[in-house]
Amino acid sequence: MNLAHVVDRLRNRTAAFAHDLLMIPLAWLGAYWLRFNLEPVPEIYLSPALAALPAVLVVQGAVFWYFGLYRGVWRFASIPDLLRIGKAIGVGVCLIALGLFLATRMQHVPRSVFPLYAVLLLTLLGGPRLLYRWRKDRGLYTISGRKALVVGAGRAGEMLVRDLLRNPAFGYQPVGFIDDDDQKKGREIHGIRVLGNADKIPRVVERSGADLVLLAIPSATSRQMRRIVELCEQASVPMKTLPGLKDLPSGRASLGALREISIEDLLGREPVSLDWRAISAGVTGRTVLVTGGGGSIGAELCRQLARLGPARLVIVDAGEFNLYQVERELRAGFPGVELHALLGNVCDAVGMERVFARFRPSLVLHAAAYKHVPMLELQARQAVRNNVFGTRTAAGAAMRNGCEIFVLISTDKAVNPTNVMGATKRLAEVYCQNLDARCAATRFITVRFGNVLDSAGSVVPLFREQIARGGPVTVTHPEVKRYFMTIPEASQLILQAAVAGSGGEVFVLDMGEPITIAYLARQMILLSGKTPGVDVAITFTGLRPGEKLFEELFHPGEALRRHSHEKLLLARFREVDWARFEADLARLELACESGDEDSVRGVLASLVPEFGRSPHADEKVIPIQRARS
């Protein structure tokens, strides 16, 4: 703190203290004047009053200083400051009355003077402070800058507008609130009126001349966000938002928390409530192994696990660079966790056996898989080797080395699969589910979910890249829909399922409502500040081999039912003839060893009856065309 700042503080405190000392005689003598009905005070009462005034000044001034009236700043005077002044006046009045009683037995001191003195002094001290603040705030209400319409007149909106008014340098001038609560309509918050509900956004923007919309609804669901964003798009105004409740810094709304709207705001859902006590009990102090730990889901699983304090965290991945990145991140963020990052392929039976025998994990999360649908359509052999026999290798090693829980991370594409990737994941599901009935020591659990936002190879980073290049953004079909989930949410629900399962279950994550990919593309273009069909084109290229219009999360024969956790659905597995199944797997393995792709596909189709040609294979490829904006 520099000298000039110290001098300014002392000057401000001295001025405030001098003001308050000046108010004491005014209040003291004014109380006598009021007592005698605004007429001259009789000499018999005036003389004792003037004689007592120095003592009143000393006592009351000392009490003011003791109560810290000069730690506050007049610019931000508020109710707590008035309460502090009231307490100081009350104590001062009591001490003055006691002193006068001991000194003069209150001879010629009217008793009514004391309450009158207290009321006058409170007015004389509190009034100038509030007047000073009103004068400063009044200047802020006329600040210039971009006109901002604030959506949400709740606690977050109130704090945001208060920050806007106090920080004119930020360049935003609030012109009104929007809120769906009809009881708030017409009310004012910090002088800013609630102008209507969300449906009125286009009209209010036009009438008020708002330059942008600030969303202050941290508790909003993705459906509510999509509705508001669509209304803002109709009004052709840019938007910013406060983060959701779980991401809001310090739980308080402020200018610093405002950010651009992301696609996750529109596709994500309400925060997931997890049983962290059960999850922690299943992880803390145990050895956990994650296969495919360098991938998007695998890496996030490792982050979540590291926070829970496992005895050892073992990461296996075939990709050197991905493994290096996640190891470096975890060692920096969680230095207390014993971490082992191992290069390894789940298809390597010898290597997997050595890893399991060395670390003997209690919990295995099997995330290693090939998942790129079009690529695997042309390489069925590699898909089968990695997704089917890699799973068999890892599951067998887990069973032989005393693993308690083995979790297979699957996909919605395994339900009624129309592509090689889905068929291989379905086969891995069948293997693990039926293996559970033949192994008392290890619980085999399957977790199935849809697309994960921003995961490697997903459509979101592809669209970002295409938008950055100026387009076109390529969508396979106008009607294609997919389920979406954020990476952290998917990972946390996997951990929840891992500790909730008793073995043999298929846990289906509640993915909410499916989203049209064309809608996703359009929103991402709009959020980038460009106009679909004008700045960036959307083209439809036709369904790719093995691609479905709609994904399914469960098969009708799986007897889906609710689990005790709101976001988990439970599907019972379908049993197979194990001896015949193993014989068929042996045939599939021979087909892989022969390198004959057609043979591999044929055996795969016989093992997964639902697998066949895409129901859309006969559809003509839709020619490239510009989407409507």
ZADO-352454 format. One line per 10 residues: number of its first residue (from 1); their letters; for each residue x, y, z of C-alpha. Coordinates in steps of 0.02 Angstrom, whole numbers, plus 50000, padded with zeros to 5 digits. Layout:
N
NUM	a	X/Y/Z | ...
This chain:
629
1	mnlahvvdrl	50000/50000/50000 | 50081/50164/49946 | 50089/50324/50048 | 49961/50417/49943 | 49834/50279/49972 | 49865/50285/50160 | 49845/50474/50161 | 49681/50461/50064 | 49612/50332/50185 | 49659/50439/50336
11	rnrtaafahd	49583/50593/50254 | 49420/50501/50219 | 49410/50431/50395 | 49448/50600/50473 | 49316/50685/50368 | 49186/50554/50413 | 49230/50565/50599 | 49223/50755/50595 | 49052/50747/50511 | 48985/50631/50645
21	llmiplawlg	49055/50737/50788 | 48970/50889/50712 | 48804/50795/50708 | 48811/50756/50895 | 48779/50933/50960 | 48649/50960/50824 | 48556/50805/50881 | 48578/50844/51067 | 48516/51021/51059 | 48387/50977/50927
31	aywlrfnlep	48313/50849/51048 | 48285/50988/51177 | 48208/51099/51043 | 48087/50962/50993 | 48050/50925/51175 | 47988/51103/51196 | 47882/51100/51037 | 48005/51195/50926 | 48004/51344/51044 | 48152/51423/51136
41	vpeiylspal	48220/51307/51269 | 48197/51376/51446 | 48361/51434/51525 | 48339/51314/51669 | 48354/51169/51546 | 48470/51247/51416 | 48614/51279/51537 | 48627/51097/51596 | 48613/51040/51415 | 48759/51150/51361
51	aalpavlvvq	48861/51098/51513 | 48836/50915/51471 | 48876/50936/51286 | 49067/50910/51298 | 49042/50748/51392 | 48909/50693/51266 | 49033/50729/51125 | 49173/50629/51206 | 49066/50480/51255 | 48969/50469/51093
61	gavfwyfgly	49125/50497/50986 | 49221/50361/51079 | 49076/50239/51056 | 49070/50279/50870 | 49254/50240/50851 | 49240/50083/50957 | 49098/50014/50848 | 49202/50037/50690 | 49091/50162/50602 | 49241/50220/50500
71	rgvwrfasip	49294/50053/50430 | 49152/50061/50303 | 49148/50164/50145 | 49007/50288/50120 | 49001/50244/49936 | 48938/50070/49984 | 48835/50114/50139 | 48701/49982/50168 | 48585/49907/50298 | 48729/49828/50400
81	dllrigkaig	48808/50002/50414 | 48644/50075/50478 | 48628/49935/50605 | 48805/49970/50666 | 48762/50156/50684 | 48603/50112/50778 | 48698/50002/50901 | 48829/50137/50930 | 48694/50268/50961 | 48600/50152/51080
91	vgvclialgl	48755/50115/51183 | 48804/50299/51181 | 48631/50354/51243 | 48639/50228/51385 | 48812/50285/51439 | 48763/50469/51428 | 48605/50440/51529 | 48703/50342/51660 | 48836/50478/51672 | 48708/50617/51692
101	flatrmqhvp	48616/50517/51824 | 48775/50491/51925 | 48830/50672/51905 | 48667/50770/51928 | 48532/50642/51962 | 48466/50705/51793 | 48407/50867/51873 | 48331/50978/51738 | 48360/50845/51604 | 48194/50791/51525
111	rsvfplyavl	48184/50602/51502 | 48108/50621/51328 | 48269/50702/51268 | 48359/50535/51256 | 48244/50447/51130 | 48229/50609/51031 | 48419/50625/51030 | 48438/50445/50970 | 48314/50466/50826 | 48390/50633/50771
121	lltllggprl	48568/50567/50778 | 48522/50410/50680 | 48442/50521/50546 | 48588/50642/50541 | 48717/50502/50526 | 48624/50379/50415 | 48541/50507/50301 | 48700/50584/50227 | 48777/50412/50201 | 48628/50346/50104
131	lyrwrkdrgl	48610/50511/50009 | 48793/50500/49959 | 48771/50323/49896 | 48611/50367/49803 | 48700/50512/49718 | 48841/50398/49661 | 48723/50259/49605 | 48613/50384/49515 | 48762/50430/49409 | 48788/50246/49367
141	ytisgrkalv	48608/50224/49311 | 48644/50345/49171 | 48806/50260/49115 | 48833/50237/48931 | 48882/50074/48850 | 48806/49925/48765 | 48626/49903/48818 | 48603/49735/48904 | 48441/49641/48934 | 48460/49524/49083
151	vgagrageml	48364/49360/49079 | 48331/49302/49257 | 48272/49418/49396 | 48324/49302/49536 | 48473/49309/49652 | 48600/49286/49511 | 48519/49421/49404 | 48514/49543/49550 | 48699/49518/49588 | 48744/49533/49404
161	vrdllrnpaf	48650/49698/49381 | 48725/49766/49541 | 48898/49728/49471 | 48853/49808/49305 | 48796/49969/49391 | 48951/49977/49501 | 49072/49945/49359 | 49036/50070/49220 | 49206/50034/49143 | 49140/49863/49093
171	gyqpvgfidd	49031/49951/48965 | 48861/49870/48995 | 48703/49968/49033 | 48560/49858/49098 | 48396/49909/49019 | 48278/49779/49091 | 48247/49607/49162 | 48159/49459/49084 | 48085/49327/49200 | 47952/49191/49180
181	ddqkkgreih	47886/49224/49356 | 47728/49328/49323 | 47732/49395/49502 | 47894/49487/49464 | 47828/49576/49310 | 47830/49766/49332 | 47940/49760/49486 | 48107/49849/49495 | 48276/49785/49553 | 48409/49920/49577
191	girvlgnadk	48295/50032/49475 | 48289/49909/49329 | 48113/49848/49284 | 48057/49670/49248 | 47983/49691/49073 | 47902/49522/49042 | 47931/49336/49018 | 48051/49248/48900 | 47925/49241/48758 | 47935/49431/48751
201	iprvversga	48123/49435/48719 | 48112/49481/48533 | 47985/49619/48566 | 48078/49687/48718 | 48243/49688/48624 | 48165/49788/48484 | 48078/49911/48601 | 48227/49938/48719 | 48362/49937/48586 | 48460/49805/48682
211	dlvllaipsa	48627/49763/48604 | 48648/49595/48690 | 48565/49475/48812 | 48646/49416/48973 | 48579/49250/49040 | 48580/49246/49230 | 48495/49080/49263 | 48629/48962/49335 | 48496/48830/49376 | 48424/48824/49199
221	tsrqmrrive	48407/48654/49115 | 48470/48627/48938 | 48290/48630/48874 | 48262/48801/48954 | 48427/48862/48884 | 48383/48804/48708 | 48215/48895/48719 | 48295/49058/48775 | 48436/49046/48648 | 48311/49017/48507
231	lceqasvpmk	48213/49172/48561 | 48373/49274/48567 | 48416/49212/48393 | 48245/49272/48333 | 48291/49443/48404 | 48461/49436/48317 | 48559/49485/48472 | 48720/49407/48540 | 48716/49319/48708 | 48825/49286/48859
241	tlpglkdlps	48786/49178/49008 | 48834/49141/49186 | 48896/48963/49214 | 48786/48829/49291 | 48773/48816/49480 | 48908/48684/49494 | 49030/48789/49393 | 48988/48962/49460 | 49145/49033/49544 | 49118/49048/49732
251	graslgalre	48932/49018/49700 | 48911/49204/49663 | 48858/49289/49503 | 48980/49422/49443 | 49043/49507/49285 | 49199/49399/49290 | 49094/49241/49277 | 49008/49292/49115 | 49061/49190/48964 | 49005/49145/48790
261	isiedllgre	48869/49013/48775 | 48942/48843/48732 | 48862/48696/48646 | 48873/48602/48813 | 48750/48729/48886 | 48622/48677/48757 | 48652/48490/48758 | 48705/48458/48936 | 48576/48426/49070 | 48543/48456/49254
271	pvsldwrais	48690/48418/49369 | 48695/48233/49414 | 48674/48191/49597 | 48792/48049/49641 | 48814/47938/49792 | 48994/47993/49818 | 49003/47901/49984 | 48972/47733/49899 | 49087/47778/49753 | 49225/47831/49872
281	agvtgrtvlv	49205/47671/49973 | 49225/47570/49812 | 49383/47662/49758 | 49477/47735/49906 | 49624/47628/49960 | 49604/47505/49816 | 49702/47468/49659 | 49608/47525/49505 | 49655/47485/49325 | 49590/47582/49174
291	tggggsigae	49616/47513/49000 | 49613/47642/48863 | 49657/47772/48995 | 49729/47891/48866 | 49564/47914/48774 | 49432/48045/48810 | 49325/47940/48927 | 49472/47843/48998 | 49568/48001/49042 | 49418/48080/49127
301	lcrqlarlgp	49390/47919/49224 | 49570/47930/49284 | 49543/48110/49342 | 49386/48062/49438 | 49472/47911/49514 | 49627/48009/49565 | 49517/48128/49667 | 49449/47981/49766 | 49619/47925/49830 | 49648/47748/49763
311	arlvivdage	49794/47651/49833 | 49861/47633/49655 | 49799/47693/49487 | 49859/47589/49340 | 49831/47659/49165 | 49853/47550/49011 | 49846/47623/48837 | 49917/47578/48667 | 49943/47760/48617 | 50109/47827/48678
321	fnlyqverel	50069/48013/48662 | 49896/48001/48744 | 49969/47900/48887 | 50109/48026/48911 | 49984/48171/48917 | 49868/48094/49046 | 50015/48036/49153 | 50090/48211/49154 | 49924/48290/49199 | 49888/48168/49341
331	ragfpgvelh	50062/48178/49415 | 50049/48367/49420 | 49871/48372/49487 | 49876/48223/49607 | 50055/48200/49669 | 49996/48093/49815 | 49923/47955/49704 | 50033/47806/49662 | 50021/47808/49473 | 50079/47678/49345
341	allgnvcdav	50062/47723/49161 | 50094/47570/49052 | 50103/47551/48864 | 50000/47400/48820 | 49875/47327/48700 | 49724/47232/48766 | 49748/47108/48624 | 49916/47059/48698 | 49869/46912/48810 | 50043/46892/48885
351	gmervfarfr	50061/47077/48920 | 49889/47091/49000 | 49918/46939/49109 | 50081/47013/49173 | 49998/47180/49214 | 49854/47098/49308 | 49969/46978/49400 | 50085/47118/49452 | 49955/47243/49515 | 49805/47130/49553
361	pslvlhaaay	49676/47270/49534 | 49513/47266/49632 | 49420/47370/49503 | 49445/47369/49315 | 49365/47497/49199 | 49381/47431/49022 | 49373/47584/48908 | 49493/47522/48773 | 49400/47505/48608 | 49396/47555/48426
371	khvpmlelqa	49242/47664/48397 | 49253/47754/48230 | 49103/47683/48135 | 49147/47717/47952 | 49328/47664/47975 | 49283/47500/48058 | 49156/47458/47923 | 49305/47426/47809 | 49413/47342/47942 | 49302/47215/48028
381	rqavrnnvfg	49450/47105/48075 | 49535/47244/48176 | 49370/47291/48257 | 49340/47110/48312 | 49518/47085/48374 | 49515/47242/48482 | 49334/47257/48538 | 49292/47072/48559 | 49451/46976/48592 | 49534/47123/48681
391	trtaagaamr	49386/47123/48800 | 49398/46934/48820 | 49584/46949/48860 | 49560/47086/48990 | 49409/47000/49069 | 49500/46834/49080 | 49653/46913/49161 | 49541/47003/49285 | 49451/46842/49331 | 49613/46743/49355
401	ngceifvlis	49694/46876/49464 | 49558/46906/49591 | 49477/47064/49522 | 49316/47108/49615 | 49231/47217/49483 | 49256/47224/49295 | 49160/47362/49205 | 49139/47354/49016 | 49107/47526/48942 | 48990/47500/48796
411	tdkavnptnv	48886/47606/48677 | 48708/47631/48615 | 48770/47569/48446 | 48775/47395/48521 | 48584/47393/48522 | 48515/47318/48361 | 48683/47356/48279 | 48689/47403/48096 | 48877/47424/48090 | 49033/47325/48131
421	mgatkrlaev	49079/47434/48280 | 48908/47409/48361 | 48910/47222/48326 | 49081/47200/48406 | 49028/47297/48561 | 48869/47195/48570 | 48972/47036/48564 | 49084/47103/48704 | 48928/47140/48806 | 48861/46963/48783
431	ycqnldarca	49029/46890/48832 | 49045/46990/48993 | 48864/46968/49046 | 48868/46781/49027 | 49042/46766/49101 | 48974/46842/49261 | 48864/46689/49289 | 49018/46577/49278 | 49130/46675/49395 | 49086/46694/49579
441	atrfitvrfg	49236/46803/49625 | 49220/46939/49494 | 49068/47046/49456 | 49054/47089/49271 | 48952/47246/49239 | 48911/47333/49075 | 48880/47520/49059 | 48801/47583/48899 | 48781/47763/48841 | 48771/47871/48685
451	nvldsagsvv	48883/48005/48611 | 49000/48102/48723 | 49022/48287/48688 | 49198/48335/48634 | 49266/48158/48645 | 49400/48112/48521 | 49323/48075/48352 | 49152/48147/48399 | 49055/48265/48289 | 49081/48421/48397
461	plfreqiarg	49268/48446/48367 | 49240/48403/48183 | 49107/48539/48168 | 49221/48665/48258 | 49359/48629/48134 | 49241/48647/47985 | 49170/48811/48052 | 49345/48880/48081 | 49385/48841/47898 | 49229/48934/47842
471	gpvtvthpev	49128/48777/47805 | 49040/48685/47741 | 48982/48591/47896 | 48940/48415/47840 | 48789/48323/47911 | 48744/48151/47846 | 48555/48169/47851 | 48431/48306/47902 | 48338/48189/48020 | 48483/48097/48102
481	kryfmtipea	48472/48107/48293 | 48593/48061/48431 | 48598/48057/48621 | 48731/48167/48700 | 48816/48174/48868 | 48964/48272/48936 | 49127/48181/48970 | 49127/48214/49159 | 48944/48161/49176 | 48973/47999/49080
491	sqlilqaava	49127/47959/49183 | 49042/47993/49349 | 48893/47885/49304 | 49012/47744/49253 | 49087/47751/49428 | 48912/47754/49504 | 48864/47599/49405 | 49026/47513/49453 | 48984/47519/49639 | 48796/47493/49615
501	gsggevfvld	48802/47332/49514 | 48791/47158/49586 | 48852/47076/49426 | 48782/47033/49255 | 48684/47195/49234 | 48680/47312/49088 | 48671/47489/49157 | 48598/47610/49031 | 48634/47792/49068 | 48482/47904/49055
511	mgepitiayl	48534/48014/48910 | 48383/48129/48910 | 48315/48180/48741 | 48403/48144/48576 | 48463/48296/48478 | 48455/48319/48290 | 48632/48333/48221 | 48573/48468/48100 | 48515/48570/48252 | 48685/48542/48333
521	arqmillsgk	48774/48604/48176 | 48663/48757/48162 | 48686/48804/48345 | 48874/48785/48337 | 48880/48902/48187 | 48771/49029/48276 | 48874/49018/48435 | 49030/49054/48333 | 48952/49220/48284 | 48910/49169/48106
531	tpgvdvaitf	48749/49140/48012 | 48704/48965/47947 | 48677/48962/47760 | 48756/49135/47740 | 48928/49135/47822 | 48942/48946/47840 | 48846/48820/47736 | 48773/48657/47802 | 48778/48515/47677 | 48696/48345/47688
541	tglrpgeklf	48806/48204/47623 | 48694/48051/47650 | 48703/47914/47780 | 48870/47826/47790 | 48887/47637/47784 | 48817/47562/47943 | 48744/47724/48007 | 48570/47733/48082 | 48450/47880/48086 | 48408/47848/48269
551	eelfhpgeal	48511/47761/48402 | 48430/47652/48537 | 48488/47634/48715 | 48414/47463/48751 | 48338/47312/48665 | 48153/47270/48695 | 48204/47097/48757 | 48313/47168/48896 | 48169/47206/49016 | 48224/47382/49056
561	rrhsheklll	48182/47446/49230 | 48225/47592/49341 | 48371/47585/49461 | 48372/47672/49631 | 48485/47804/49554 | 48384/47926/49449 | 48507/47927/49303 | 48533/47740/49290 | 48420/47617/49200 | 48443/47431/49222
571	arfrevdwar	48425/47302/49084 | 48438/47116/49121 | 48552/47023/49003 | 48499/46886/48883 | 48578/46717/48917 | 48663/46615/48783 | 48717/46433/48766 | 48892/46456/48835 | 48971/46303/48753 | 48901/46350/48583
581	feadlarlel	48949/46531/48610 | 49130/46485/48646 | 49134/46375/48492 | 49069/46520/48387 | 49200/46635/48462 | 49332/46507/48411 | 49264/46513/48233 | 49273/46702/48237 | 49451/46695/48300 | 49501/46577/48158
591	acesgdedsv	49420/46697/48034 | 49524/46839/48106 | 49683/46737/48093 | 49644/46699/47912 | 49632/46884/47874 | 49474/46859/47770 | 49364/47012/47799 | 49209/46932/47722 | 49229/46780/47832 | 49248/46888/47986
601	rgvlaslvpe	49089/46985/47944 | 48994/46824/47910 | 49038/46744/48078 | 49007/46909/48167 | 48833/46918/48090 | 48796/46740/48147 | 48847/46782/48326 | 48749/46944/48331 | 48580/46907/48248 | 48527/47090/48252
611	fgrsphadek	48678/47138/48147 | 48651/47156/47961 | 48643/47285/47828 | 48592/47459/47881 | 48404/47482/47860 | 48450/47638/47761 | 48570/47551/47643 | 48445/47558/47499 | 48418/47743/47520 | 48500/47851/47390
621	vipiqrars	48636/47965/47451 | 48563/48138/47475 | 48653/48258/47359 | 48752/48399/47434 | 48639/48546/47465 | 48637/48707/47564 | 48536/48699/47724 | 48405/48827/47762 | 48467/48956/47882
